[in-house]
Amino acid sequence: MVSAAPTVLLTGACGYIGSHTWVALAQAGYRVLGVDDFSNSSPAVLTRLQRLTGQAPAFKQANVCNAAALETVFSGQRIDAVVHFAALKAVGESTAQPLAYYANNLGGLLTTCRVMQAHGCRRLVFSSSATVYGAPQHLPIAEDAPLSATNPYGQTKLVGETILQDLARADAAWRHVSLRYFNPVGAHESGLIGEEPRGTPNNLMPYVAQVAAGLRPYLQIFGNDYPTPDGTGVRDYLHVVDLAQGHVAALCHLLDGGDTLTVNLGTGRGSSVLEVVNAYAKASGREIPCHIAPRRPGDVAACWADASRAGEVLGWRAQRGLGEMCGDSWRWQITRDHRADTQNQSAVLFTGR
Ligand code: UFG
């Protein structure tokens, strides 16, 4: 007997990582359902997902803190697993608005798990972050490194992981994979989906993209006196399409009956701010004017992953290098303002009841 394709619900499905994971899962043969409240994404993403997957997206606009709305997604159809992306993610904002971060990130996780439990769905992939390592003592950072949080955003990821561990201890039927992302960058090679920062970008690569495009006059390099080879901060940048494939691997693991896991997703290689700037200038053919500025409070000098567990347990390895990350980011940057699809929402089939 041929079994039906597993059905996977993505929360935060239209966001940066959610949308790339949607495409990767659809290409891998999964049936994908999405929910998103568009608080940090746009309905236009659905039209682009339709173009990329060749299917009308099955989607419901909902906030994950709204149990009744999630109930309507689960009732009447079997959902085999959930990938929980929906969360607020700006470190600085979390310090100014801790209640919003705790309410959204932990409230959303709890509500999602409760509705899942009520419907007998106990397979979850959780978007965690390398932020849970705080200021790392040793590099590369392995999953058993000490954990700490330096801001409310990081705290929500640490507590989120703890909630899931407690759930797994209380009920052996619950299995989850916490994926600790390093620095996701880049965009889909089509130029159709990518990161859409609202206002001033907080992160390096989207800021560099806007400088290259002439939308901002220069990049501020936050510190050039770190104990790193060129004095600028070093991070483990990871192509978002590789990251999306990591979610496919984690789901495959869970749906094959695999155990609960915590896994780093990174390349295992660090790049400095100056290396990113140089790679971006090469990929875009544009100059990137830079000014040296003081260190940004809370930044660590260097952070990169020991990515060996993901290779050993999930069979996942990042495939794309810094040049490809910059090239795909640039393609997205230069094409995003020229698309006509924002007026074409009716093409998408909304299936939420
Ligand atoms: N940087 C600049 N100028 C900028 C922006 C960043 O010089 O305008 C530098 C930073 O100082 C740092 C590097 O570029 O050295 C990377 O900064 P990002 O803000 O892109 O990334 P972070 O590593 O600081 O933060 C990311 C995520 C967080 C997550 C953290 C740890 O944005 O959500 O990784 O995993 F918590």
Residues whose N, C-alpha, C, O or C-beta is under 5 A from the ligand:
A	BS01	UFG	K89 S129 A130 T131 Y181 F182 N202 N203 L204 M205 Y207 Q220 I221 F222 G233 V234 R235 V273 R296 D299
